[in-house]
Amino acid sequence: MIKTDILIIGAGPTGLFAVFEAGLLKLKCHLIDPLPQPGGQLAELYPKKPIYDIPGFPEILAGDLVNNLMEQIKPFQPGFTLNERAETIDRLDDGTFVVTTNRGTQHHAPIVAIAGGLGSFEPRKPQLDNLDFYEENGVEYFIRQPEQFRNKKVIIAGGGDSALDWAIYLSDMAAELTLVHRRNEFRGALDSVEKVQELKRLGKIDLITPAEITQLHGRDRLEAVTITTFDQNNPATQTLKETDFFIPLFGLTPKLGPIADWGLEIEKNAIKVDNTLDYQTNIPGIYAIGDINTYPGKLKLILCGFHEATLMCQSAYQRIFPDKKYVLKYTTVGGIDGFDGSRKEAPKAVVKAIE
Ligand SMILES: Cc1cc2nc3c(=O)[nH]c(=O)nc-3n(C[C@H](O)[C@H](O)[C@H](O)COP(=O)(O)OP(=O)(O)OC[C@H]3O[C@@H](n4cnc5c(N)ncnc54)[C@H](O)[C@@H]3O)c2cc1C
């Protein structure tokens, strides 16, 4: 059982910044996220896009903002349960919570902060017979350990940034890399499209367009796929291609998922909170911050998530230590005491006569 002060569900920017604010109050955090890396939408949907409305940053790439947040929270040593989705919540007699993931990992905390964004991202799946039989048996929707594809035959399908980026990355290690897309045009960063073109010319990527994977084959695991190639003037042709892996990268759709069944007040697919006070839900001790919550005037923006995370932590502190009075200290004055023993502080003023 993982124990912490604030259990944060969702490692997007809101959840990450909550770790920092909690750390200033000497509260420890642990985060759960079904994605393989922290950063939420920024890391998964638009890491290379510039953001222009983060205070103090006239322009910052989404991926860099995530890296900065990770650097900022490092002294507070947050724990992470990645690749797992928070599935159930149980309220114990003493008012604390146990949250269990889809893989059975249990987390115990007096405070739960749901920072689940648009919900958990589920991969868009192709409509293929027997697809579930081959899932994690040759069909993969996420590339968590690229090494598993070394010296293997790999087919990637998709026409966006992830399909292009992973095709480029894996073309270096796979025995054979095929990229299949149902259109001739790709929608991605220009340099990625050009790189794939170059790798095709060098014979490192077998590009098949416009085409789709239409059947999966294999007795115990995936052994081959049928590729149907379209041609405006001729009938579609079908080719059987041997492969070890088929990776459809058709994007992700967010779903509120299991959180919808936790007894929380839900309005239009978001969790209702008290924005006049602390972003607490209808269940005392459970907060909802960032894109996942709703209240009058709500804006789904990163900076709003940061603000909500800050107020949530203050309220959480009062719940955990009802008898202690917290006095707000500026970081410029109080500095930062990391849980790793590190200390950051502004240089102290000295009292010295000038002769
Ligand atoms: C293309 C694009 C461009 C954008 N540009 C801007 C911009 O310029 N400025 C701006 O302010 N905002 C922008 N946004 C919006 C911004 O990305 C969101 O406001 C922000 O990501 C919200 O952060 P969050 O941490 O609340 O949620 P998210 O970033 O969505 O993170 C939530 C995390 O929770 C996880 N999660 C969900 N359910 C569970 C569960 N059951 N268990 C465990 N984990 C779970 C998810 O996997 C996800 O990682 C943009 C969004 C998009 C899509």
The ligand as a Gaussian input file, in Angstrom:
#p B3LYP/6-31G(d) Opt

LIG

0 1
 C       -4.017000      21.249000     -28.803000
 C       -4.223000      21.934000     -27.490000
 C       -3.671000      23.175000     -27.276000
 C       -3.855000      23.829000     -26.040000
 N       -3.297000      25.070000     -25.863000
 C       -3.429000      25.683000     -24.655000
 C       -2.846000      26.981000     -24.439000
 O       -2.250000      27.576000     -25.331000
 N       -2.990000      27.528000     -23.188000
 C       -3.671000      26.912000     -22.171000
 O       -3.737000      27.445000     -21.060000
 N       -4.259000      25.699000     -22.377000
 C       -4.161000      25.082000     -23.585000
 N       -4.757000      23.862000     -23.786000
 C       -5.538000      23.293000     -22.681000
 C       -4.598000      22.673000     -21.637000
 O       -3.823000      21.659000     -22.254000
 C       -5.403000      22.106000     -20.482000
 O       -6.088000      23.165000     -19.851000
 C       -4.474000      21.431000     -19.464000
 O       -3.815000      20.335000     -20.061000
 C       -5.267000      20.966000     -18.259000
 O       -4.380000      20.362000     -17.372000
 P       -4.872000      19.225000     -16.362000
 O       -3.658000      18.831000     -15.603000
 O       -6.049000      19.736000     -15.623000
 O       -5.389000      18.040000     -17.290000
 P       -4.642000      17.139000     -18.375000
 O       -3.524000      17.848000     -19.020000
 O       -5.735000      16.617000     -19.249000
 O       -4.052000      15.943000     -17.516000
 C       -4.918000      15.063000     -16.874000
 C       -4.235000      13.748000     -16.640000
 O       -5.107000      12.933000     -15.847000
 C       -4.990000      11.598000     -16.260000
 N       -6.169000      10.841000     -15.830000
 C       -7.432000      10.940000     -16.263000
 N       -8.230000      10.025000     -15.664000
 C       -7.437000       9.338000     -14.804000
 C       -7.655000       8.250000     -13.903000
 N       -8.842000       7.663000     -13.769000
 N       -6.593000       7.793000     -13.199000
 C       -5.369000       8.383000     -13.300000
 N       -5.126000       9.400000     -14.147000
 C       -6.134000       9.873000     -14.899000
 C       -4.865000      11.726000     -17.773000
 O       -4.252000      10.565000     -18.346000
 C       -3.985000      12.968000     -17.935000
 O       -2.618000      12.641000     -18.023000
 C       -4.613000      23.205000     -25.003000
 C       -5.159000      21.945000     -25.232000
 C       -4.988000      21.306000     -26.452000
 C       -5.583000      19.953000     -26.666000

